[in-house]
Amino acid sequence: MLDDEYFMQEALKEARYAYEEEEIPVGAVVVCEGRIIARGRNATERLQDVTAHAEILALTAASNYLGSKYLPDCTLYVTLEPCPMCAGALAWAQVGRLVYGADDEKRGFMRFGKALLHPKTRVECGILEEPCRRLMVAFFQGRR
C-alpha cells in the first residue's frame, strides 16, 4: 500500500539528488489519486534563481501535468517545512494537503502560522522527520 511514508521516501530521493548537486537538500513530490505526478528538488544554485525551491518546481510541474493552476486534489510531500514564499504558492495553488518531514525553525512558514496556506489545506508534519533532518544536518556540517 502506498502511504505517507512511501511518498516521503520519494521526496527524500529528490532531496538526496539535490545534496549530490550541492544544493540545499530539499525534495518534493506531488501526488494525485495515489500517483506521483510531479517531482522537484532545490535548484537555486544551478538556476541562479532564489525562487527555485523544490516545492515551487514541483507545483509548476504538477500544474503543467494537470493543465490547471489549482491543485485541490493533490498532496505535496516535502522533506522540509516550506518557507513563507512556498506556503504562499501552496495557497495560490489551493493544494489540498501538505505533508512535510522536518521542521524549519528558522525559516519555516509555521513561524507565521497556518494562515499562510489556503484555508482548506490539511497539514501533516513529522513524517520521516529524522531522516529528513539528518540529511539537512549532514549538508550544513559538510559546508562548515
C-alpha positions, 0 to 999 in steps of 0.5 A: 500500500502506498502511504505517507511514508512511501511518498516521503521516501520519494521526496527524500530521493529528490532531496538526496539528488539535490545534496549530490548537486550541492544544493540545499537538500530539499525534495518534493513530490506531488501526488494525485489519486495515489500517483506521483505526478510531479517531482522537484528538488532545490535548484537555486544554485544551478538556476541562479534563481532564489525562487527555485525551491523544490516545492515551487518546481514541483507545483509548476510541474504538477500544474503543467501535468494537470493543465490547471493552476489549482491543485485541490486534489493533490498532496505535496510531500516535502522533506522540509517545512516550506518557507513563507514564499512556498506556503504562499504558492501552496495557497495560490495553488489551493493544494489540498494537503501538505505533508512535510518531514522536518521542521524549519525553525528558522525559516519555516512558514509555521513561524507565521502560522497556518494562515499562510496556506489556503484555508482548506489545506490539511497539514501533516508534519513529522513524517520521516522527520529524522531522516529528513533532518539528518540529511539537512544536518549532514549538508550544513556540517559538510559546508562548515 
